[in-house]
Amino acid sequence: MLALVALAVVVGVVAGSGDGGKRQTAERFVALWARGDYGGMYELVADDITRSTSREAFEAAYRDAAVIATVRSLRAGKARDEQRGVVAVGVTVRTRAFGTVRGVLDVPVAEHGDEVRVLWRPSLVFPGLEGRERLSRETELPARGTLLARDGAVLAKGPDRSSEIPDVAGQVVGRLEPIPEEQRATMRALGYPDDAQIGVSGLERVFQQQLAGTPGGRLLAGTRVLARSEPRAGAPVKTTISPAIERVAIAQLGGRYGGIAAIEPRSGEILALAGVAYSGLQPPGSTFKIITLVGALEAGIAKPDTQYPVVSEASLSGVAIQNANSEMCGGSLVASFAHSCNSVFAPLGARLGAERLVEVAERFGFNSSLGIPGSAISSIPAADKIGDDLAVGSSAIGQGMVQATTLQMTLVAATIANGGLRPVPTLELGRRPQHIRVTTPAVARQVGRMMAEVVRDGTGGAAAIDGVVVAGKTGTAELRSTVSTGDGDDPAHLQDDIPDTDAWFVAYAPERKPRVAVGVLFTESGAGGEIAAPPAREVLVTGLQQRPAR
């Protein structure tokens, strides 16, 4: 609930001084009410009443009335002189569901020794109540707004939420359900009955406030009507979802467990979400090397032409970290990135250090909400919680305790595509683009060129598109370990077991003037270059065929 309007008052019990003291006490009582200071109000109530009405019951009465009336704010007006032990105070109450209610609160006051006290009664919880009348409401819910795709096609409309494109709607629209228990108090204060349906997932949840409109109905004092209003229908929402790209994402997912996301890099507009693209967390594997690479270039501990030994593994904290399939890997930083050398990037991450690695990851959006209801938060442990060089090196290659959603890693690629500016993701078409500076344009250009080498001459060749320079990064997250202890039975010797690896690929195209960024994850499916890159290619091809939305 929005904060009640604050009024400057002097707290304390007014000494008895005739009509002026009584008026002042009544004014103070209502002013404290406007501030939401129910405890302060209670201090002004006569002792014989507080003996029969507890502070808890008193405060609950006002809170309940505020919920019933959907109070947004309350303003005290002028008080009249006391008449027969009652001071009338004008009160204006702005409500969410019933408009503005203007009335008079008749505050009974009396001198108790040297002080003036309020002779409180239940009818003082809302202006207009009389005698034993109780405040209640009859709510009328508005028509829910229509959800539209970026091309104007209907995703969900009317009471039955019917769609012109049900194949797309089924993946992104989400569900309407009765208000969950944990949200009932909030929704009651907005005017919703407990059996009302609200968006609990997908676009219905993301745009609940816009789509739901504003309830109307009647606010009652007993059987008398204090206020009435017509419900205001929910607004139509044009989303960023591209039916063409969404269909390809759904087809490429093929019912497998995973996620596919597509984004317009400059605007942050989300073009497609399939599967668990924004809700499923998995180790990002070598796609995280984009972040490690940015940190290393910024810190000056590596350059594109820096040379590294061609080996099958590297040692950190006395333990060997292997390359995928124990491949010999190394050479220049460009080649090491293109071929995803753990033997280069794990030690590079350890040299960068936990503090800097975490700081760079957080700039890319880790450990922060994406601002989309229902989205999981991608995470990396705090620097002092990661551990030794082995743990830091493992984190630098997207292993250890690093967790990410497909949407988050798509945003990492989109940030590089956007010259180091991380776009704030949005599902609402036409919103003004927002960006957060992550790295310099120079570093972003260097990383983008290296990502292009991944597709041109590295592990991401399956994402290549004729006539288009695609920039990408593969990831094969080992669900057991990339660490070898030298024992033939250790987990590292099981890394070729396909069900024990998540397949990742993130990319954008074209490399020079990017129009689409994509992220693909298939859990327990194999190598990213073989499994995730081909679907990413199909999404990119379709994305590049689309015209910009008007």
C-alpha positions in Angstrom: 0.0 0.0 0.0 1.2 3.5 -0.8 2.4 5.5 2.1 -0.3 7.7 3.7 0.1 11.4 3.3 2.3 12.8 6.0 1.1 15.8 7.9 3.2 17.8 10.4 1.8 17.4 13.8 3.0 17.9 17.4 2.7 14.6 19.2 1.4 14.7 22.8 -1.8 14.9 24.7 -3.4 18.3 24.7 -4.0 20.0 28.0 -7.6 20.9 28.6 -8.3 24.4 27.4 -11.9 24.7 26.5 -13.1 24.4 22.9 -9.7 25.2 21.5 -8.1 22.2 23.2 -10.9 19.9 22.1 -10.6 21.0 18.5 -6.9 20.6 18.6 -7.1 17.1 20.0 -9.6 16.1 17.3 -7.4 17.6 14.6 -4.4 15.8 16.0 -6.2 12.5 16.1 -7.2 12.7 12.4 -3.7 14.0 11.4 -2.1 11.0 13.0 -4.6 8.8 11.1 -3.5 10.5 7.9 0.1 9.6 8.8 -0.8 6.0 9.5 0.3 6.4 13.1 -2.3 4.2 14.7 -0.2 3.9 17.8 -0.2 7.7 18.2 -3.9 7.8 17.8 -4.4 5.2 20.5 -2.4 7.4 22.9 -5.1 10.1 22.6 -8.0 7.7 23.5 -9.6 7.9 26.9 -8.3 5.5 29.5 -11.7 3.9 30.2 -12.0 2.9 26.5 -8.4 1.6 26.2 -9.2 -0.7 29.1 -11.8 -2.5 27.0 -10.1 -2.0 23.5 -6.5 -3.2 23.2 -4.0 -1.4 21.1 -3.8 -4.4 18.8 -7.6 -4.4 18.2 -7.6 -0.7 17.7 -4.9 -0.7 15.1 -6.4 -3.8 13.4 -9.7 -2.0 13.0 -8.0 0.9 11.1 -5.9 -1.5 9.0 -8.9 -3.6 8.1 -10.9 -0.5 7.1 -8.1 0.7 4.9 -8.0 -2.6 3.1 -11.8 -2.7 2.6 -11.9 0.8 1.3 -8.7 0.3 -0.8 -7.2 3.5 0.8 -4.5 5.1 -1.2 -4.1 8.2 1.0 -6.0 10.2 3.5 -6.0 14.0 4.1 -7.4 15.9 7.1 -9.3 19.1 6.6 -10.4 21.8 8.9 -12.1 21.1 12.2 -15.1 22.9 13.5 -15.6 24.1 17.0 -16.8 21.5 19.5 -20.6 21.1 19.7 -22.0 19.0 22.4 -18.8 17.1 23.0 -18.2 16.4 19.3 -15.6 18.0 16.9 -16.4 17.6 13.2 -13.3 17.2 11.1 -13.3 17.1 7.3 -11.6 14.1 5.8 -10.7 13.3 2.2 -9.9 9.7 1.4 -8.4 8.7 -2.0 -9.2 5.0 -2.8 -8.0 2.7 -5.5 -11.4 1.2 -6.3 -14.0 3.7 -5.2 -12.6 7.1 -6.2 -12.3 9.9 -3.7 -14.5 9.8 -0.6 -15.1 13.1 1.1 -16.8 13.2 4.5 -16.9 14.4 8.0 -15.5 12.5 11.0 -17.4 13.3 14.2 -14.8 12.9 16.9 -16.2 12.8 20.4 -13.8 14.4 22.9 -13.9 15.1 26.6 -11.7 16.6 29.3 -10.1 14.1 31.6 -8.6 16.0 34.4 -6.1 18.4 32.7 -6.1 16.6 29.4 -8.5 16.2 26.4 -9.1 12.7 25.3 -10.9 11.0 22.4 -14.0 9.0 23.3 -13.3 6.4 20.6 -15.9 4.2 19.0 -15.7 1.8 16.0 -17.5 4.2 13.7 -14.4 6.4 13.7 -12.5 4.0 11.4 -14.0 5.7 8.3 -15.8 8.9 7.5 -19.5 8.4 7.1 -20.0 5.5 9.4 -22.8 5.9 12.0 -23.7 4.0 15.1 -23.1 0.3 14.7 -22.7 0.3 10.9 -19.9 -1.7 9.5 -17.7 -0.9 6.5 -18.0 -3.4 3.7 -17.6 -3.5 -0.1 -19.1 -5.1 -3.2 -16.5 -5.5 -5.8 -17.0 -5.6 -9.6 -13.9 -6.8 -11.5 -13.1 -5.2 -14.9 -12.5 -6.9 -18.2 -8.9 -8.2 -18.5 -6.8 -6.5 -21.2 -5.6 -8.1 -24.4 -2.1 -9.4 -24.9 -0.6 -8.8 -28.3 2.5 -10.0 -30.1 4.8 -7.5 -31.6 3.1 -7.8 -35.0 -0.3 -7.2 -33.4 -1.5 -10.8 -33.4 -3.7 -11.7 -30.4 -1.9 -13.8 -27.8 -4.7 -13.8 -25.2 -8.1 -12.1 -25.3 -11.3 -12.1 -23.4 -12.5 -14.2 -20.4 -11.3 -17.4 -22.0 -7.9 -15.8 -23.1 -8.3 -17.1 -26.6 -5.5 -16.6 -29.1 -5.1 -16.2 -32.8 -1.7 -18.0 -32.5 -2.2 -20.7 -29.9 1.1 -22.4 -30.7 3.0 -19.3 -29.7 0.6 -18.3 -26.9 0.9 -21.7 -25.2 4.6 -21.1 -24.7 4.6 -17.5 -23.5 1.2 -16.4 -22.2 1.2 -18.3 -18.9 -1.7 -19.0 -16.6 -4.5 -17.3 -14.7 -5.2 -18.8 -11.3 -6.9 -17.9 -8.0 -4.8 -15.5 -6.0 -2.1 -17.4 -4.2 -2.3 -17.3 -0.4 0.9 -15.2 -0.1 -0.5 -12.5 -2.3 -4.0 -12.2 -0.9 -3.4 -9.4 1.6 -1.8 -7.3 -1.2 -4.6 -8.0 -3.6 -7.4 -7.4 -1.1 -5.9 -3.9 -0.5 -6.2 -3.3 -4.3 -9.9 -4.3 -4.2 -9.8 -7.9 -5.4 -11.9 -10.7 -3.7 -9.9 -13.8 -2.7 -11.5 -15.9 -5.5 -10.3 -13.5 -8.3 -8.0 -14.8 -10.9 -4.6 -13.2 -11.5 -1.6 -13.9 -13.7 0.7 -16.4 -12.0 3.1 -17.2 -14.8 4.3 -16.0 -18.2 3.2 -12.7 -19.8 0.0 -12.8 -17.7 2.1 -12.4 -14.6 4.6 -10.0 -16.1 1.8 -7.6 -17.1 -0.7 -8.4 -14.4 -1.1 -4.7 -13.3 -1.7 -3.4 -16.8 -4.0 -6.2 -17.9 -6.0 -6.4 -14.7 -7.4 -2.8 -14.8 -9.0 -1.4 -11.7 -11.9 -3.0 -9.8 -15.0 -0.9 -9.1 -18.2 -1.4 -7.1 -19.8 0.0 -4.0 -18.3 1.0 -0.6 -21.0 0.5 2.0 -21.7 1.7 5.5 -24.1 -1.0 6.6 -26.6 -0.9 3.8 -25.9 2.8 2.8 -23.7 3.5 -0.2 -20.7 5.8 0.7 -19.1 5.6 -2.7 -19.5 3.8 -6.0 -17.4 3.5 -9.2 -17.3 1.7 -12.4 -14.5 -0.8 -13.0 -11.8 0.4 -15.4 -10.9 -2.3 -18.0 -7.4 -3.5 -18.3 -5.2 -1.9 -21.0 -4.1 -3.9 -24.1 -0.4 -4.7 -24.0 1.7 -5.1 -27.1 4.6 -7.3 -26.3 8.0 -7.7 -27.8 7.4 -11.4 -28.7 8.0 -12.2 -32.4 5.7 -15.1 -33.4 8.1 -16.1 -36.2 11.1 -16.3 -33.9 9.1 -17.9 -31.1 7.9 -20.7 -33.4 11.4 -21.5 -34.4 12.6 -21.5 -30.8 9.8 -23.8 -29.8 10.5 -26.1 -32.8 14.3 -26.2 -32.0 13.6 -26.9 -28.4 11.6 -29.9 -29.6 10.2 -30.8 -26.2 13.6 -31.3 -24.6 14.3 -29.8 -21.3 16.2 -26.5 -21.7 15.7 -22.9 -22.8 16.0 -20.7 -25.8 15.9 -16.9 -25.6 16.3 -14.2 -28.3 16.9 -10.5 -27.8 17.2 -7.4 -29.9 20.6 -6.1 -28.5 20.1 -2.4 -28.8 16.6 -2.2 -27.3 16.7 -5.1 -24.9 13.4 -6.3 -26.5 12.9 -10.0 -25.8 11.9 -11.6 -29.1 11.4 -15.2 -27.9 11.4 -17.2 -24.7 11.0 -21.0 -24.9 11.2 -23.7 -22.2 12.9 -22.6 -19.0 14.7 -19.7 -20.6 14.3 -17.3 -17.7 13.4 -19.6 -14.9 15.9 -22.5 -15.1 19.3 -22.2 -13.5 22.3 -24.3 -14.6 26.1 -23.9 -14.6 26.8 -21.8 -17.8 30.0 -23.6 -18.6 32.3 -22.0 -21.1 29.8 -19.3 -22.1 31.0 -17.7 -18.9 34.4 -17.3 -20.4 33.1 -14.2 -22.1 32.9 -12.6 -18.7 36.3 -13.9 -17.7 37.8 -12.6 -21.0 36.3 -9.1 -20.4 37.8 -9.0 -16.9 41.2 -10.2 -18.1 41.3 -7.6 -21.0 40.2 -4.8 -18.6 42.9 -5.8 -16.1 45.6 -5.9 -18.7 46.6 -9.4 -17.8 45.9 -10.7 -21.3 45.9 -9.5 -24.8 44.6 -11.1 -28.0 48.1 -12.1 -29.0 49.2 -13.3 -25.6 50.6 -16.9 -26.0 49.8 -19.9 -23.8 51.2 -23.4 -23.7 49.4 -26.0 -25.8 48.5 -28.6 -23.2 45.7 -30.9 -22.2 45.4 -29.6 -18.6 46.5 -27.0 -16.1 47.2 -27.2 -12.4 45.5 -25.0 -9.8 46.0 -25.6 -6.1 47.9 -28.8 -7.0 44.9 -30.2 -8.9 44.6 -30.6 -12.6 41.8 -28.9 -14.6 41.3 -30.7 -18.0 40.3 -29.5 -21.4 37.2 -31.1 -22.9 38.0 -34.6 -24.0 41.6 -34.0 -22.7 42.3 -32.1 -25.9 45.6 -30.3 -26.5 44.7 -26.6 -26.4 46.4 -23.3 -26.3 48.3 -20.8 -28.5 47.1 -17.2 -28.7 44.4 -15.9 -26.5 42.2 -15.7 -29.6 42.8 -19.3 -30.4 42.4 -20.4 -26.8 39.0 -18.7 -26.6 37.9 -20.0 -30.0 38.7 -23.6 -28.9 37.5 -23.0 -25.3 40.7 -24.0 -23.5 40.0 -24.7 -19.8 43.8 -25.0 -19.4 44.1 -21.2 -20.3 40.9 -19.7 -18.8 40.9 -21.4 -15.4 44.4 -20.1 -14.6 43.5 -16.8 -16.2 40.5 -16.5 -13.8 42.6 -17.4 -10.8 45.1 -14.7 -11.8 42.2 -12.2 -12.2 41.1 -13.1 -8.7 37.8 -13.8 -7.1 37.0 -10.2 -6.2 37.5 -8.9 -9.8 35.8 -11.9 -11.3 32.7 -11.5 -9.2 32.7 -7.7 -9.8 32.7 -8.2 -13.6 30.0 -10.9 -13.4 27.8 -8.6 -11.4 28.2 -5.8 -13.9 26.8 -8.3 -16.5 23.8 -8.8 -14.2 24.7 -11.7 -11.9 23.3 -11.6 -8.4 20.6 -9.1 -9.5 17.1 -9.4 -10.7 16.4 -9.0 -14.4 13.2 -7.1 -13.5 11.0 -9.7 -15.1 8.5 -11.3 -12.7 9.1 -15.0 -12.5 12.7 -14.8 -13.6 15.4 -16.6 -11.6 18.4 -14.7 -10.4 21.7 -15.8 -11.9 24.4 -16.1 -9.3 28.0 -16.3 -8.4 29.2 -16.6 -4.8 30.7 -13.6 -3.0 34.4 -13.3 -3.5 35.2 -14.4 0.1 33.0 -17.4 -0.3 34.4 -18.9 -3.5 37.6 -20.4 -2.0 41.1 -21.1 -3.3 42.6 -20.7 -6.8 41.0 -24.0 -7.9 37.6 -22.7 -6.9 38.2 -19.4 -8.6 39.5 -21.0 -11.8 36.4 -23.4 -11.8 34.1 -20.4 -11.5 36.0 -18.6 -14.3 35.0 -21.4 -16.7 31.4 -21.4 -15.6 31.6 -24.4 -13.2 31.7 -24.5 -9.4 28.8 -22.7 -7.9 28.0 -20.4 -10.8 24.4 -20.6 -11.9 22.8 -18.8 -14.8 19.6 -18.7 -16.9 19.5 -18.8 -20.6 18.2 -15.3 -20.7 21.0 -14.0 -18.5 23.7 -15.5 -20.8 21.8 -14.2 -23.8 22.1 -10.8 -22.2 25.9 -11.3 -21.8 26.1 -11.8 -25.6 23.8 -8.9 -26.2 26.0 -6.7 -24.0 29.1 -7.4 -26.2 26.9 -6.9 -29.3 25.9 -3.5 -27.9 29.4 -2.2 -27.5 29.6 -3.0 -23.8 26.2 -1.6 -22.8 24.0 -4.1 -21.1 20.4 -3.7 -22.3 17.7 -3.8 -19.7 15.4 -6.6 -20.9 11.8 -5.8 -21.6 8.8 -7.6 -22.8 6.8 -4.4 -23.6 7.1 -3.1 -27.1 7.8 0.6 -27.4 9.4 1.2 -24.1 12.4 3.6 -24.1 15.6 1.5 -24.2 17.7 1.5 -21.0 21.3 0.4 -20.8 23.9 -0.1 -18.1 27.6 0.4 -19.0 29.5 -2.9 -18.4 32.7 -2.4 -20.2 34.3 -0.1 -22.7 33.5 -0.2 -26.4 37.1 -1.1 -27.1 37.0 -4.2 -24.9 33.6 -5.2 -26.3 35.0 -4.9 -29.9 37.9 -7.2 -28.9 35.6 -9.7 -27.3 33.2 -9.6 -30.3 36.0 -10.3 -32.7 37.1 -13.3 -30.6 33.5 -14.5 -30.5 33.4 -14.4 -34.3 36.5 -16.6 -34.3 34.6 -19.2 -32.2 32.2 -19.6 -35.1 34.6 -19.1 -38.0 37.4 -21.4 -36.8 36.5 -22.8 -33.4 34.0 -24.8 -31.4 30.9 -22.9 -32.8 31.2 -23.7 -36.5 27.7 -25.3 -36.5 26.2 -21.8 -36.0 27.8 -20.3 -39.2 25.5 -18.6 -41.6 26.5 -18.0 -45.2 27.2 -14.3 -45.9 26.8 -13.3 -42.2 29.5 -13.0 -39.6 28.2 -14.7 -36.4 29.8 -14.1 -33.1 29.3 -16.8 -30.5 30.5 -18.9 -27.6 30.0 -22.5 -26.9 29.6 -24.0 -23.4 29.7 -27.6 -22.2 29.0 -27.5 -18.5 30.4 -30.6 -16.8 27.8 -31.7 -14.3 30.3 -33.9 -12.5 33.8 -32.4 -12.8 36.5 -31.1 -15.0 39.0 -31.8 -12.3 41.4 -34.7 -12.4 43.0 -36.2 -9.3 45.0 -38.8 -11.2 42.8 -41.6 -10.1 41.3 -43.6 -13.0 37.9 -43.7 -11.3 37.7 -39.9 -10.7 34.8 -37.9 -12.2 36.9 -36.3 -14.8 37.3 -39.7 -16.6 33.5 -39.8 -16.9 33.2 -36.4 -18.7 32.5 -38.0 -22.1 29.3 -39.4 -20.7 26.9 -37.2 -22.7 24.1 -37.1 -20.1 26.5 -35.5 -17.7 27.0 -32.3 -19.6 24.7 -29.3 -20.3 25.0 -27.9 -23.8 25.1 -24.1 -24.1 25.6 -21.7 -27.0 25.2 -17.9 -27.0 25.6 -15.7 -30.1 24.7 -12.6 -32.0 24.6 -11.5 -35.6 25.8 -9.8 -37.6 29.0 -9.2 -35.7 29.4 -5.6 -37.0 25.8 -4.3 -36.8 24.0 -6.8 -34.5 20.3 -7.3 -34.8 19.7 -10.5 -32.8 21.3 -12.1 -29.8 20.4 -15.7 -28.9 21.0 -18.1 -26.1 20.4 -21.9 -26.1 20.6 -24.4 -23.3 19.9 -28.1 -23.3 20.4 -29.9 -20.0 22.2 -33.3 -19.9 22.5 -33.3 -23.6 26.2 -33.2 -24.7 28.6 -30.6 -26.2 27.4 -27.1 -26.8 29.0 -26.8 -30.3 27.2 -29.9 -31.5 23.9 -29.7 -29.7 23.1 -26.1 -28.9 24.8 -24.2 -31.8 22.6 -25.6 -34.6 19.4 -24.4 -33.0 20.9 -21.1 -32.3 21.7 -20.7 -35.9 18.1 -21.4 -36.9 16.9 -18.7 -34.5 19.4 -16.2 -35.8 18.5 -16.9 -39.4 14.8 -16.3 -38.7 15.6 -13.2 -36.6 17.6 -11.7 -39.4 14.7 -12.2 -41.8 12.3 -10.1 -39.6 11.6 -6.4 -40.2 12.0 -4.0 -37.2 8.7 -3.5 -35.3 7.0 -0.1 -35.9 
